[in-house]
Amino acid sequence: MRTLLVLGALVTALASPRPPVPLPELMADTGGGSQLITAEAAGPSATTGTVTWWDRRGGRWVRAGAAEARFGANGLAEGAERRQGTSTTPTGLYGLPFAFGTEPAPAGTAYGYARVTDRSWWCQDNESAAYNRWVEGLPEDCRAAESEHLADYGTQYAHALVIGFNYARPVRGRGAGIFLHVNGRGATAGCVSVPADAMRRILAWADPDRRPHIAVGTRGGPTAITRY
């Protein structure tokens, strides 16, 4: 009888479906920290997908939250090859330098948080020394027509995290001003966006001491999120 019980338990265990492997466990790199945000689309032409935020606990990645996401109006493109003005979201693994917003930081925010003023711009002028940087007051070499006046986007930039795409050593023409921010009316110009409540929850969760990164990619193919 005991042998039959053991065999029965073994058969049941073998027949039971295994829990899915958490996405970060399948990735080539997660940035080395103990927090991670993944932004995954079905394919490169998709304009919607899922943002999930993860904690590393006890040697495993555990989902902390998830939300529907929006991507660029023209889908996603390999970050190393992306061109500015294409309305594509760059794929890759990136740091998250700082947070900002037109509204006060959500309760519990640990990230450095810059409050948008009427003088706040993100310089996107390829000819400017301030290319792909926040500036308070537009420099003489940065044209307004080639930049973004942050206060004009009160809904989208109520709360946001800077995605470190083309940030540390900016390559002219590759793209500037890529953020994780609140949804607007539809697809983005290249950023990743989520509902307002999700953005507040992400900012309350993110801990810079745990070195969070964001991985952006597709379910498969050359821009698969697991490559990054």
Backbone hydrogen bonds, N-H to C=O, Kabsch-Sander energy under -0.5 kcal/mol:
donor,donor_aa,acceptor,acceptor_aa,energy
5,L,1,M,-2.3
6,V,2,R,-2.4
7,L,3,T,-2.5
8,G,4,L,-2.6
9,A,5,L,-2.4
10,L,6,V,-2.2
11,V,7,L,-2.5
12,T,8,G,-2.3
13,A,9,A,-2.3
14,L,10,L,-2.5
15,A,11,V,-2.1
16,S,12,T,-1.5
25,E,22,P,-1.5
26,L,22,P,-0.6
26,L,23,L,-1.8
27,M,24,P,-1.0
28,A,226,T,-1.5
34,S,210,R,-2.1
35,Q,210,R,-0.8
36,L,54,W,-1.8
37,I,213,H,-2.6
38,T,52,T,-3.0
39,A,215,A,-3.0
40,E,38,T,-0.5
40,E,50,T,-2.7
41,A,217,G,-2.1
42,A,48,T,-0.6
46,A,43,G,-1.6
49,G,69,A,-1.9
50,T,40,E,-2.4
51,V,67,A,-2.8
52,T,38,T,-2.6
53,W,65,G,-2.4
54,W,36,L,-3.3
55,D,62,V,-2.8
56,R,34,S,-2.6
57,R,55,D,-0.7
57,R,60,R,-3.3
60,R,57,R,-1.9
62,V,55,D,-3.3
64,A,53,W,-3.3
65,G,53,W,-1.4
67,A,51,V,-2.5
69,A,49,G,-2.4
70,R,193,S,-2.2
71,F,47,T,-2.8
73,A,188,T,-2.3
74,N,87,S,-2.8
75,G,72,G,-2.2
76,L,44,P,-2.9
77,A,89,T,-2.3
79,G,91,T,-1.1
81,E,78,E,-1.6
82,R,78,E,-1.1
84,Q,173,G,-3.0
86,T,83,R,-1.1
89,T,75,G,-2.5
91,T,77,A,-2.6
92,G,216,V,-2.4
94,Y,214,I,-2.9
96,L,212,P,-0.6
99,A,112,G,-2.8
100,F,160,A,-2.3
101,G,114,A,-1.8
102,T,157,Y,-2.2
103,E,158,A,-1.6
109,T,106,P,-2.0
110,A,203,L,-0.7
110,A,206,A,-0.7
114,A,99,A,-2.6
114,A,112,G,-0.5
115,R,113,Y,-0.5
116,V,101,G,-2.9
120,S,117,T,-1.5
121,W,135,V,-2.6
122,W,148,E,-2.4
123,C,121,W,-0.6
123,C,133,R,-2.5
124,Q,146,E,-0.6
126,N,124,Q,-0.6
128,S,125,D,-1.9
131,Y,128,S,-1.3
132,N,123,C,-2.5
133,R,123,C,-0.7
133,R,130,A,-1.0
135,V,121,W,-2.6
137,G,119,R,-3.3
137,G,135,V,-0.8
142,C,139,P,-1.7
143,R,141,D,-0.6
146,E,143,R,-1.3
147,S,144,A,-1.7
148,E,122,W,-2.1
149,H,147,S,-0.5
150,L,120,S,-1.1
150,L,148,E,-1.0
151,A,120,S,-0.6
152,D,149,H,-2.0
153,Y,150,L,-1.8
157,Y,153,Y,-2.9
158,A,155,T,-1.1
160,A,100,F,-2.2
161,L,180,L,-2.5
162,V,98,F,-2.9
163,I,178,I,-2.2
164,G,95,G,-2.8
165,F,163,I,-1.1
167,Y,164,G,-1.1
172,R,170,P,-0.6
174,R,171,V,-1.9
175,G,171,V,-0.5
179,F,177,G,-0.6
180,L,161,L,-2.7
181,H,179,F,-0.6
181,H,192,V,-2.3
182,V,156,Q,-2.2
182,V,159,H,-0.7
183,N,194,V,-2.3
184,G,186,G,-0.6
188,T,71,F,-2.4
192,V,179,F,-2.5
193,S,70,R,-2.0
194,V,181,H,-2.2
199,M,195,P,-2.1
200,R,196,A,-2.1
201,R,197,D,-2.2
202,I,198,A,-2.5
203,L,199,M,-2.1
204,A,200,R,-2.0
205,W,201,R,-1.4
206,A,202,I,-2.8
210,R,207,D,-2.3
211,R,208,P,-1.5
213,H,35,Q,-0.8
214,I,94,Y,-2.8
215,A,37,I,-2.9
216,V,92,G,-2.9
217,G,39,A,-2.3
218,T,223,T,-2.7
219,R,41,A,-1.4
224,A,221,G,-1.9
225,I,218,T,-2.8
227,R,224,A,-1.9
228,Y,225,I,-1.2
